[in-house]
Amino acid sequence: MILFNRLESLQARLLALLLTMICGVWISAAALTWIDTRHEIDELLDAHLAQSAALLVAQQTDTDEAKRDDKPYRLHTYDDRHPDAPTLHKYATRVAFQVFHDGKLTLHSGTAPETPMSPQVRGFATVDLPDGGAWRVFGAQGNEGDVQVFVGEQLRSRQSILWAVMQAVLMPLLVTLPILAVLGWLAVRQSLAPLRTLSEALARRQPQAVVPLVIDDTPTEMVPVVQSLNTLLARIGQMMETERRFTADAAHELRTPIAAVRAQAQVAQGAGDDVDQRDQALRHTLEGCDRASHLVAQLLTLSRLETAGNTTPGVRVDACQIARRVAADLAPGALARSQVLTLDCDAPSLIAADELLTGVLIRNLLDNALRYSPDGAQVTVALTCKGGLVKLQIDDSGPGVPSADLARLGERFYRGLGTAQSGSGLGWSIVRRIADVYRAQVAAGPSSLGGLCVTVTWPIAPDQGSRQI
């Protein structure tokens, strides 16, 4: 099998394997035929030897009885009855018989020696005769033991018969081997025609073509291959669309902060000796750089999520610890604006997700709550476990979101009218994408604090088959 794998062509591999199997079957059949034919020939010729010996014994017995009854008899020798015996048949010289009466040779063929051909007086024996090679000899005795008969045959004659039979049987099969090879090559080539069609179809496609492949009369074995190729093309199309969308989004969104940075740089350049104006322009320039940096980070995060699809593996993580860490990072900004940030999370809340992406999700929601709430507002974060679910709830006392705009939360670059805070409108898109990856449910509605209430619900991570971070 390793030898076949060295062949580069699949057609050559199949043809070599097919011919090897045919030759193997042919050789096995020839060997079995040889063994069975040789056995049958030996059985048949041994039976003939035994029958001939029995006839000679019976003939001698009749002759002895005639002699005892004083009946006239004549002992016929082989030469008396068949003066031209050697020319009667081509195998005549390969058979012999002897008849002994009271230990004296009374009848024999011209090919038989003067001494008994076999040391075994009854049954079969294989012996080597002088100038005769190997012989198969059958010995028999009369009822009174005074008649001894030997009938023999050269084993070479049996081999000749066997070879003649095998040639008649196997030569036609041997002649058909080249025909089978040609037919096998045609069959393999015809069977692999769909593969050539697939290869030609792929070679003709343009690099940007991601439409599904359609091949007529696709064999059953190739259906999974074509389906996998179409699935791969669909994924490539999605990735290309994601890249195009990312490029368009980046070009669209980065244009504004870059233009703002340029304008502020021009203001600083033209400020001259006005230190206050120059400092204010530089401060606005830094804010623009921060906005551009935040936008790039959001765009990259969303692009990675859309490129990865739903294949990001999840492990057991504690959402409570992640929420506590995110709240600690955002607390200084909330304190600077006199906002009250409360975290209610005492028990571990284990979910099957990615720690980094879960942190991104919570950070986006909490950052939105703090960013769009006024100074001195109240923001609460609560995590609870109930009914096999982990629930994250973030409430704020900000202006909230009109009910008509709630359904649009999560659209790329969507921001509500009248929003004074800076942002890209991608935070909610990232939140919903991360939630889709890890089977979480996101809902938004009015809060009891007067602003917006956002809830995220995950299934509790199973204890077995996972690992703790």
ZIQUI-V411810 format. One record per helix or strand of 3 or more residues. SS is the DSSP state (~ for helix, > for strand). FROM is the first residue (numbers start at 1). LEN is the number of residues. If there is no record, write none. Layout:
SS;FROM;LEN  SS;FROM;LEN
This chain:
~;2;4  ~;10;59  ~;78;4  ~;85;3  ~;92;3  >;95;7  >;104;5  >;123;7  >;133;9  >;147;8  ~;155;37  ~;193;12  ~;220;51  ~;275;34  >;315;4  ~;319;18  >;340;5  >;350;4  ~;355;17  >;378;9  >;389;8  ~;403;4  ~;427;11  >;441;6  >;452;9
